[in-house]
Amino acid sequence: MIPRARVLLISTGLALGFASSGRAQNYLTITARTPDGLPLAEAVVMTAPSGLTTRTDRLGRARFADLARPATVIVLYVGFVPDTLTANQGDTAIVAVLLPRAPTLADLTVFSGEDLLTPSMTGQWVMPRQVLEELPVAVEPDPLRALSLVPSVSFSSPLSARPLLRGYDADESVVRLDGHEMTSPYHIARAFSGIPTDALDRATVSSAAADPATGGTLAGSVDLFGRGPSGDAGVHGGIAASPVSLTAWHAGNAAIPVFAALRLGFLEKFSGLLKESIPYRFHDAYVHSHLTLPAAMALELTGYSAGDRVGATAGQGMNWTNDLAGARLRVADRPAYTVDIGGSTSRFSMTGRSLPIRGSLVDLTNQVNRAGLSATMDLGARRRYRIGAGLTVRGARTGISKLSGDDAFPPNESARLVEYQAFVDGSASLCRVTIEGGARLDASAHARALQPRVRVAAPLGRSLTGSVSYTRASRLFHVLSDPQPEPQLLFPQFWLTAGAGGTPVPVVDHVSASIDWETARWRVSSSAYASRGRGIGELRPEADATTGAGAFRFGDSRTAGVELRVTRATGGGSPPLFAVTYVLSWSDRRFESGRWRPWQLDRRHLVRLQLSKAARERWLFFATGEYQSGQPLTRVADVVHTDMPPVDASDQPGTGRFAYHYAEENSSRSAGTLRFDVGAQLRMRGPGRSRLSLRASVINAGFGPVAPQAPVPAGDLPFLTPAERQFGVPYKRAFSLPAIPTITARLEF
Amino acid sequence: MAGESLQVGSITLAAPADSAIPDAAVPAAAGAIALTVTDPVGNGFPVVAGPVPGQFLVHFTPVPNTAYALSGTMYGVPVTARAVVPASFAMLIPAADTIRIADGSATLATLRIPYEFQSLGAAGFAYRVIAGGALELAAPLRSPRGEIVVAREPQLRRLAVLAYDDAAAGWLVSGTPRSNVAGAFGCFGAALLVRRYVDAP
């Protein structure tokens, strides 16, 4: 039975929806929480027999209006045993207490229940911490690198923690911490996430910014949610040690509802692996608190601070600090509506010395300050209508001192950009079809970008669901950096104001369609997507020999692809669990040449295999394998000799050096990459509720090729033997990664 | 080279990247080169073959802050290019014509010479140490101030510090050379020169 007001919404829009909210309605509020009272945000709530579905908000609450009773309510959350409750006539609120259980890789797509709920239905991949940890790790668990569980996510190499979403660079997506936008959420070298896995409750990935509330991205979004202040499963503290860092965390109690985590990293020991003798240290700290205030108000506070220092070698070096403070307050929590206000401020500061950018060397200082306020109002049950507005002041101060080279850089800039945001969206259900639609507007003194977004999801049968979506994504700034500096630790990064000084406003239109299918033992998630963008920027690559050109270039983008993930479901007798992912994709760019060329990190084929097997309740064995076809390669056309002529006739002829004249950019392909990782974990219980986890893993156990090919440096040609040069310029992998054994230990109490 | 009456350059043949890479550059045949350098008032100076294969000479004296054009053919292919000589280049430190041990910090084997210069219109810098007409050391300078390290040797050596224009910097300093020559892959660039002597036995 579909309420009349909901049906009308589809054809008459939001205005009628607001009017209808005044009608007396019968609400049912469902609160999802852990046995310790921690709210479960983004838990899936389904009803039977009506078949309605929704998700809990950040306070773990979901609402249904005019729900026929009695009704069966099923609450699902990855890593927890589903809870099934009955709502009888007259009930206005029920509480679902979900008991934790060990999640597995297969949980990513496995929801037991009447309906199949997979990304096509929910639009997001949700990964609890336990799932993020269930991967063989290089050096230490990393929440962003663990996003490789999601088909839409790829990485340039095992040394990068930058998630590339469907053919767009990581800097073209947004990463948020507890809902607050983070600036460069990595440590230097971007091989490590800026926050440890132990500090997180879960991570979610949206392959495209389908939610109109999501801004600051041209592609998708990654949300990191910190652990709650009350611990979980009776555990209130922990210490984790890896070869390069030590992490400690502690959760408070009802009297002191604060979670805090601190990590200290000493990467000097990692230097040998990178063949870089660079002193490198980092630290990060995270604080998270939930406070219940009078008048049913709830306050959530987030604090984050990180610092990195890479010591000077040959005059080069880089330091940065990254700080964030945010708060969200629910000021009204009524059955018919909720009002949240939020604010955050962040400061990112970077200093780089002698950073190579194409043919130039620069000293670079960047300071990006951001302060924002927002307000959101949810009207009606199941978030049927939502309006929001925000104000962000983004200040970027860039200092560029060119030490050498012929590239043209913009003048030192100290820009303050005031951005206004507004969004409105609504959702409605017709039969079992869920329609979500809305629009987002970002505006500044220089530009404005209207971004309509719509998504339709529906069960197509008992075991089949599907969705289609259209999303326009834009933002009023650019973040440009070297997408693949590894194995180098240092890289340049620039923030530019869009719409000012000839810098275009980037806009990308995305379309996607997903179908998920479930049988008794198998789950299949599939998606097809495409996008077309304009105003896309990037740093001009080294192989671009245009004289006197700007260091940046702007043009168009287009992507397309098909993603398929097959998972064997959890069954009795603890069978091996495995998931196979295949992605066929294209990602092209078009710049001054006017011709479409593959994007630097474009990969045509990606195959991933993920396995896990529990044994005797204490052991967990896991393995992953990944093959990616080669990324684009700019071949050398000619070897030239750049003679340095004598200063006058009294000198001997000057010395010269070999140098390369490149062929057309990205007109060839490197050989593919292949890696295989294995690991095992032993869990032991100690006194009280304490538990110890010992984990051993080996990354690239097969010593496979993990880096793209590149021509040997031209300066190395004179040192090659004639035999090595007889067939022309040799191509080698940009770096070799040996098998990296890692042992980590975690004590929780 | 501004201020010099004889300009020296080289023209060599590129080696295809998919064939054997020779040990040294293959010089261009003198008969295949027909080039002229033209100053702003239209005076043309022919490019003539030098005494060494692949070396070519032009007899004229470039002036700072002045544009010059290259035109002609190479192996029958028309080529054109343009270069602007940097406007100024002054070595503030070391100011004296001859650098001695007291001007830097010395060890038994090396002398570290503090330097500082000012320039206008230059895009890259380099220095060379020339001993007895032979090049002993050549390296780019990444900053307008810093230190140059030279070996201590009994003989008097010349120190040449160069300020390149955009074209020369793009060709000589960049990791990937940038060509400013239409019709060929090469550089027609300019530089200002400051000379010092190093007396560091």
HADDOCK unambig.tbl for C-alpha pairs under 7 A between the chains (distance, minus, plus):
assign (segid A and resid 359 and name CA) (segid B and resid 174 and name CA) 4.17 0.50 0.50
assign (segid A and resid 359 and name CA) (segid B and resid 175 and name CA) 5.34 0.50 0.50
assign (segid A and resid 359 and name CA) (segid B and resid 176 and name CA) 6.31 0.50 0.50
assign (segid A and resid 360 and name CA) (segid B and resid 174 and name CA) 6.33 0.50 0.50
assign (segid A and resid 403 and name CA) (segid B and resid 142 and name CA) 4.88 0.50 0.50
assign (segid A and resid 403 and name CA) (segid B and resid 143 and name CA) 5.23 0.50 0.50
assign (segid A and resid 404 and name CA) (segid B and resid 123 and name CA) 6.19 0.50 0.50
assign (segid A and resid 404 and name CA) (segid B and resid 124 and name CA) 4.83 0.50 0.50
assign (segid A and resid 404 and name CA) (segid B and resid 142 and name CA) 5.61 0.50 0.50
assign (segid A and resid 405 and name CA) (segid B and resid 123 and name CA) 5.98 0.50 0.50
assign (segid A and resid 405 and name CA) (segid B and resid 124 and name CA) 5.79 0.50 0.50
assign (segid A and resid 405 and name CA) (segid B and resid 169 and name CA) 5.81 0.50 0.50
assign (segid A and resid 405 and name CA) (segid B and resid 170 and name CA) 6.02 0.50 0.50
assign (segid A and resid 405 and name CA) (segid B and resid 173 and name CA) 6.35 0.50 0.50
assign (segid A and resid 405 and name CA) (segid B and resid 174 and name CA) 5.84 0.50 0.50
assign (segid A and resid 406 and name CA) (segid B and resid 123 and name CA) 5.82 0.50 0.50
assign (segid A and resid 406 and name CA) (segid B and resid 166 and name CA) 5.29 0.50 0.50
assign (segid A and resid 406 and name CA) (segid B and resid 169 and name CA) 6.05 0.50 0.50
assign (segid A and resid 406 and name CA) (segid B and resid 170 and name CA) 5.19 0.50 0.50
assign (segid A and resid 542 and name CA) (segid B and resid 176 and name CA) 6.63 0.50 0.50
assign (segid A and resid 543 and name CA) (segid B and resid 176 and name CA) 6.60 0.50 0.50
assign (segid A and resid 545 and name CA) (segid B and resid 176 and name CA) 6.80 0.50 0.50
assign (segid A and resid 545 and name CA) (segid B and resid 177 and name CA) 6.72 0.50 0.50
assign (segid A and resid 545 and name CA) (segid B and resid 178 and name CA) 4.78 0.50 0.50
assign (segid A and resid 545 and name CA) (segid B and resid 179 and name CA) 6.91 0.50 0.50
assign (segid A and resid 546 and name CA) (segid B and resid 178 and name CA) 6.20 0.50 0.50
assign (segid A and resid 547 and name CA) (segid B and resid 170 and name CA) 6.76 0.50 0.50
assign (segid A and resid 547 and name CA) (segid B and resid 178 and name CA) 5.33 0.50 0.50
assign (segid A and resid 547 and name CA) (segid B and resid 179 and name CA) 6.38 0.50 0.50
assign (segid A and resid 547 and name CA) (segid B and resid 180 and name CA) 6.28 0.50 0.50
assign (segid A and resid 636 and name CA) (segid B and resid 17 and name CA) 5.89 0.50 0.50
assign (segid A and resid 637 and name CA) (segid B and resid 16 and name CA) 6.19 0.50 0.50
assign (segid A and resid 637 and name CA) (segid B and resid 17 and name CA) 5.38 0.50 0.50
assign (segid A and resid 638 and name CA) (segid B and resid 14 and name CA) 5.83 0.50 0.50
assign (segid A and resid 638 and name CA) (segid B and resid 15 and name CA) 5.36 0.50 0.50
assign (segid A and resid 638 and name CA) (segid B and resid 16 and name CA) 4.44 0.50 0.50
assign (segid A and resid 638 and name CA) (segid B and resid 17 and name CA) 4.69 0.50 0.50
assign (segid A and resid 639 and name CA) (segid B and resid 14 and name CA) 5.57 0.50 0.50
assign (segid A and resid 639 and name CA) (segid B and resid 15 and name CA) 5.00 0.50 0.50
assign (segid A and resid 639 and name CA) (segid B and resid 16 and name CA) 6.23 0.50 0.50
assign (segid A and resid 639 and name CA) (segid B and resid 17 and name CA) 5.77 0.50 0.50
assign (segid A and resid 640 and name CA) (segid B and resid 14 and name CA) 4.73 0.50 0.50
assign (segid A and resid 640 and name CA) (segid B and resid 15 and name CA) 6.47 0.50 0.50
assign (segid A and resid 641 and name CA) (segid B and resid 25 and name CA) 5.94 0.50 0.50
assign (segid A and resid 642 and name CA) (segid B and resid 171 and name CA) 6.98 0.50 0.50
assign (segid A and resid 642 and name CA) (segid B and resid 172 and name CA) 6.61 0.50 0.50
assign (segid A and resid 643 and name CA) (segid B and resid 10 and name CA) 6.77 0.50 0.50
assign (segid A and resid 645 and name CA) (segid B and resid 8 and name CA) 6.19 0.50 0.50
assign (segid A and resid 645 and name CA) (segid B and resid 9 and name CA) 5.57 0.50 0.50
assign (segid A and resid 645 and name CA) (segid B and resid 10 and name CA) 6.98 0.50 0.50
assign (segid A and resid 646 and name CA) (segid B and resid 8 and name CA) 6.72 0.50 0.50
assign (segid A and resid 647 and name CA) (segid B and resid 1 and name CA) 6.96 0.50 0.50
assign (segid A and resid 648 and name CA) (segid B and resid 6 and name CA) 6.80 0.50 0.50
assign (segid A and resid 649 and name CA) (segid B and resid 6 and name CA) 6.94 0.50 0.50
assign (segid A and resid 650 and name CA) (segid B and resid 133 and name CA) 6.23 0.50 0.50
assign (segid A and resid 651 and name CA) (segid B and resid 133 and name CA) 4.61 0.50 0.50
assign (segid A and resid 651 and name CA) (segid B and resid 134 and name CA) 6.25 0.50 0.50
assign (segid A and resid 652 and name CA) (segid B and resid 133 and name CA) 5.83 0.50 0.50
assign (segid A and resid 652 and name CA) (segid B and resid 134 and name CA) 5.57 0.50 0.50
assign (segid A and resid 659 and name CA) (segid B and resid 176 and name CA) 6.45 0.50 0.50
assign (segid A and resid 659 and name CA) (segid B and resid 177 and name CA) 6.70 0.50 0.50
assign (segid A and resid 660 and name CA) (segid B and resid 176 and name CA) 6.26 0.50 0.50
assign (segid A and resid 718 and name CA) (segid B and resid 23 and name CA) 6.83 0.50 0.50
assign (segid A and resid 725 and name CA) (segid B and resid 20 and name CA) 5.57 0.50 0.50
assign (segid A and resid 725 and name CA) (segid B and resid 21 and name CA) 5.54 0.50 0.50
assign (segid A and resid 726 and name CA) (segid B and resid 19 and name CA) 6.59 0.50 0.50
assign (segid A and resid 726 and name CA) (segid B and resid 20 and name CA) 4.04 0.50 0.50
assign (segid A and resid 726 and name CA) (segid B and resid 21 and name CA) 6.40 0.50 0.50
assign (segid A and resid 727 and name CA) (segid B and resid 18 and name CA) 5.97 0.50 0.50
assign (segid A and resid 727 and name CA) (segid B and resid 19 and name CA) 5.08 0.50 0.50
assign (segid A and resid 727 and name CA) (segid B and resid 20 and name CA) 5.06 0.50 0.50
assign (segid A and resid 728 and name CA) (segid B and resid 17 and name CA) 5.06 0.50 0.50
assign (segid A and resid 728 and name CA) (segid B and resid 18 and name CA) 4.26 0.50 0.50
assign (segid A and resid 728 and name CA) (segid B and resid 19 and name CA) 4.32 0.50 0.50
assign (segid A and resid 728 and name CA) (segid B and resid 20 and name CA) 4.66 0.50 0.50
assign (segid A and resid 728 and name CA) (segid B and resid 21 and name CA) 5.58 0.50 0.50
assign (segid A and resid 729 and name CA) (segid B and resid 17 and name CA) 5.42 0.50 0.50
assign (segid A and resid 729 and name CA) (segid B and resid 18 and name CA) 6.32 0.50 0.50
